[in-house]
Amino acid sequence: MSGLRIEIDLDKIGTNARELVARCGDRGISVTAVTKAMLGAPDLALALSSVSALGDSRIENIERVRNAGIETPALLLRTPMPSQVERVVAADVMSVNTELDVISMLSSAARRSGRTHDVMLMVELGDLREGLMPIALNAAIRHVLSLENIRLRGIGANLACRNGIAPSNENMGELSAIVESVETTFGIEIDVVSGGNSANLEWALDDSSEIGRVNNLRLGESILLGREPLRRRPIIGLHTNAISIVAEVIESQRKPSRPWGVPNQNSFGEIPEVVDRGDVWQTILAMGRQDADTADLHAPDGAEILAASSDHLVTATSARMRAGEEVRFEPGYSALLRAMTSPFVAKCFHSGVLSGAAGCR
Ligand SMILES: *Cc1c(COP(=O)(O)O)cnc(C)c1O
């Protein structure tokens, strides 16, 4: 087994998904499970069979899911690159959109291939990432409705990702009002009203919230890590330990905690301030910033992360460790994202339910 690895318990993730599907279902909300933190791993997609759709920000990941023979409806969560419109149309997905030029290109690509492409228009509600300003929406819709081979299926919004703006009755109410106004203005029906991501859960599951027209959420972090992203609190009843990162000890020596000599910048341009705590068991693990966002790793009892360079994670452990012993960390979203994209981290899927899914890739 590879020393440096990410272990993914697909049964726990499947349970988290089913639980969130049930809770959201009680509020009339469907779940699109977001797979981008795990590169659209087909094993993950299979474990998410309870959700109504899969979502990913990258067409490459959706193609990976499709190539594995998985036909679940899919949503491309990031507005398509003009250079990829052909692939987006061919992958048979709905795509989120904010630029009329891009939708026109999707229309041409869809016409050329004899397909119809579904779009969800994103509106800006204050977090200032993607989305049309509400005032620009009607003109955009008029244009979209005039395009051949394009079907307007949804209106959505995204909060919390850039500025941490929380979903509330106010901004979600604005989304519902926008949807109703669009429906009366154009005499159409908007199928999917996608209110946001895992940051929307607390709002969506609170009995006193006015759900209005919101009938879909796109959930990634809450399914994978069992936490809500506004304050990173565990969601009661969900597994928060479905994913761990295991690294191998390569050195453990009794050393002073304070460096000596003339301090300058380290390899990442920082000049660390070090507290003198006397001698420590300084244990080095074969993992670095290339493999995980080491600031976003939670160390187990008896180990503390002191520093990280590209390939060395320096910890203080309560005792000497032997080379080859292992330490298991819990990743946050950022650490998970980087570990999944490092070619040096083996991806190990475990499942008692899905036969064939076990093993490291
Ligand atoms: C990443 C992403 C999501 C999922 O976010 P989580 O916080 O992981 O639930 C949802 N919608 C969009 C547009 C995204 O980019």
The ligand as an SDF file (V2000), in Angstrom:
LIG
                    3D

 15 15  0  0  0  0  0  0  0  0999 V2000
  -18.4150   24.1610   -5.7460 C   0  0  0  0  0  0  0  0  0  0  0  0
  -19.7700   24.6310   -6.0380 C   0  0  0  0  0  0  0  0  0  0  0  0
  -20.8510   24.1100   -5.3070 C   0  0  0  0  0  0  0  0  0  0  0  0
  -20.6830   23.1530   -4.1450 C   0  0  0  0  0  0  0  0  0  0  0  0
  -20.2230   23.8650   -3.0180 O   0  0  0  0  0  0  0  0  0  0  0  0
  -20.1170   23.1660   -1.5740 P   0  0  0  0  0  0  0  0  0  0  0  0
  -19.8630   24.2910   -0.6480 O   0  0  0  0  0  0  0  0  0  0  0  0
  -18.9960   22.2010   -1.6620 O   0  0  0  0  0  0  0  0  0  0  0  0
  -21.4150   22.4990   -1.3050 O   0  0  0  0  0  0  0  0  0  0  0  0
  -22.1210   24.5340   -5.6590 C   0  0  0  0  0  0  0  0  0  0  0  0
  -22.3220   25.4210   -6.6560 N   0  0  0  0  0  0  0  0  0  0  0  0
  -21.3090   25.9410   -7.3710 C   0  0  0  0  0  0  0  0  0  0  0  0
  -21.6210   26.9150   -8.4560 C   0  0  0  0  0  0  0  0  0  0  0  0
  -20.0100   25.5720   -7.0810 C   0  0  0  0  0  0  0  0  0  0  0  0
  -19.0060   26.1010   -7.7900 O   0  0  0  0  0  0  0  0  0  0  0  0
  1  2  1  0
  2  3  1  0
  2 14  2  0
  3  4  1  0
  3 10  2  0
  4  5  1  0
  5  6  1  0
  6  7  2  0
  6  8  1  0
  6  9  1  0
 10 11  1  0
 11 12  2  0
 12 13  1  0
 12 14  1  0
 14 15  1  0
M  END
$$$$
